[in-house]
Structure formats: structure tokens, C-alpha cells
């Protein structure tokens, strides 16, 4: 079955947003796998490496088509380097671990070299884990595995695959939280997450916004309210959701959505 999408542009206070709207999440997952595999091939040829940043939650389920043919056989998995945009500071075998979720659903089924999968050091405190992860990224920048954005000086990952919470949060950057304003660090930590577990590490907006490509994967009616707030409603700058703060300096930002997620936008765009 073809995974054709309706492509729309929505004008917002933070600029135009490009959306691919699929009939169902199943078609979205098919297209997301093709998109990711094509970028993998492009950057592996250009740079000799493909740096992928993933989040947790429902996004991981949407990656399921990558473990099937033709991608399992055709993708050069040896070039992949996998990172997490945020992680809960829990043991790697804990039910709340983003690493465990990705390993169980995706990473255990594809031959990415284990040394190129960069999990946090779960024996450290939240602050220690954030510092350790940033040190790891700086080493990978120095060795050329991770690129640097000429525009910002921050690391430039080839692709970030992000999800969005029903409150409009991305990574572990929550509405109204002071970490939204962090502009120096690459990785920071949170000890009072409004969503459990409370201790996490997270990429900061300067790093997210330095990406070469960001795909925001938002599916299901449970996200419709946040999508409407982010893309379809007039609000003051003090009410800006974290998802609205994604604004790439020199890259491509694309929403992968389904009709259920954009159901409250119908008065703003012809869907």
C-alpha cells in the first residue's frame, strides 16, 4: 500500500512549518523508514558516518519499519551512530529507560556496532550523567564523527527524530521550565521533571536547532490539542510551547503527522 501523504504549510508566529499528513500512523511509519534510510545513505556517502538522535515514547514504535526488508539488508548500519536527545537517569534495564525501549524495539534487531550506540552512564547523578554525555559528544566532534554547525558552533547532527508530549514538550524541555532558556551547554540536566521520573538529561535548544534535519513525529488524537496550540492558535510569546521553539539555523524541519493528530487544525488548512 502506498504511503502517500498530504503536504501542507502552516504559517505560525515562529515561521512556516511543513507538515506531511498521513491517513494513518501505519503509512507514517512506512514513510519515516524510507526518509531515515535515504538520509543515512546520503550522510554515510558524504561524511562516512550517519549521526542519528532519537527520543523515547511513541517515536520508537514509529521506527519499526526499519527492522524489516528492504532496510534491514540495504542500510549500511556500520555507519550509524545513535544518541538520545534525552534520557531518564535510571538503570538501562529499567522500564522507564529510553535506551531499553529503543533496544527492545529497534536496536537489538539491527547490526549497529555496539560502540556506536551512546547510552548515558546510569551510575552517575543527573548532573554527572549530563556532564559525561557532553564530554562524549565533544570527543566525537574532535574526531569528526559529529559535525559542527558553522552557523552556531554547536554540534550538527545529521538527523534528529523527535516526539512531542501532549503538553507540547520535546526532549525533556517542558513548558515554562527554566531549561528552555539554556543557551551555552550542549547537554543539561533536570531534577524536577513534571513528568516522572524526575531526574533526566536533555539536549538543549542550541544543539537541537543546529541539526541538519529534524523530523517531528506526532501521531494520534491524544496530541491534537498540542498540535492545535502550536500551529493553529493565536497566543502570546509567554505561552510558546517548547515544540514551537524548534527553529533550525541551517537545516530542514519536517513534521510527520497523521490525520488524528491534526484533526483540530482543519479550520486553518485544507486537510
C-alpha angles and dihedrals in degrees: 000000000000116000096216117166136197109242115212138169120219120196113222137170089263095049138277117324123206116218132189107203117198128194091235139003089252091066090043090056092050091052094043091056092051092047093049094046092050092051089046090056092045096052095038088058095042101040107013089241140065116212113201125184118196136183129209133247123058093345091079092058089054089060092062095105091065091071091058133074132315094024099047089062102030103045117089095230092178089075095054123108113185127202137171122239087208138359138191113240095240133112114289091246093052119115090238094054115115087204092058092048092051092043095050096046104031123355097056089057101052128061100242108151107257091230089062094059107087112204122172122261098257094192092072133078119262090262092046093048091051092050091047093050092049090050089052091051092049090053091051090049090051091051093047098246091115117043126225125231110240087204098056110011090233123117114282112214118199095229136003117194107199135180128202130225123227087257092056096255122145126194103347092314106121132192113278095003119139091233089074086076098049105124107163109048124073094208126022137173139235126204099177104051110171086220117058137282091055100205117073144141122227143182112248127237095256089061095042091049093049092062123123090222135009123188114191109202112202120165137161137042091272089074096046095096094052091045089053092048092049099043110014111039136072112237140157122261090253089064097052112137120227090247089060090058092068102108116151119221095206109356149076121274117193132175117217106199141155130224093260092058094050096039092114092051095066093104090058101044136022104252 
